């Protein structure tokens, strides 16, 4: 009981909703701390997206408006992860 209380004081409880359109992050005692579009823009190098240039709202502004060497994508499609690397980059940025 004491261990659980002590451990709880030093932990950050987060809940993440990976939605197809938006990603939400909920923090215990704070509520929703992030609500951003689930979009990642990255630079194309060596056949794939190697460098993320924008995530969330900034990346959404780039949808359909990027030069040839940059691609803006939604890494989640139809409720499942379609691009694991882009989803990982998005989560790292958000958290």
GIKADA-V741017 format. One record per backbone hydrogen bond with DSSP energy under -1.0 kcal/mol. NH is the residue of the N-H (numbers start at 1). CO is the residue of the C=O. Records with the same first field share a line. If there is no record, write none. Layout:
NH=CO + CO
This chain:
5=1
6=2
7=3
8=4
9=5
15=26
17=24
19=17 + 22
23=36
24=17
25=34
26=15
27=31
28=13
30=27
31=27
33=25
34=25
36=23
38=21
39=37
40=73
41=54
42=71
43=51
44=69
45=48
48=45
50=43
51=43
53=41
54=41
56=39
60=56
61=57
63=60
65=62
70=67
71=42
73=40
77=80
80=77
82=75
83=75
87=83
88=84
89=85
90=86
91=87
92=88
93=89
94=90
95=91
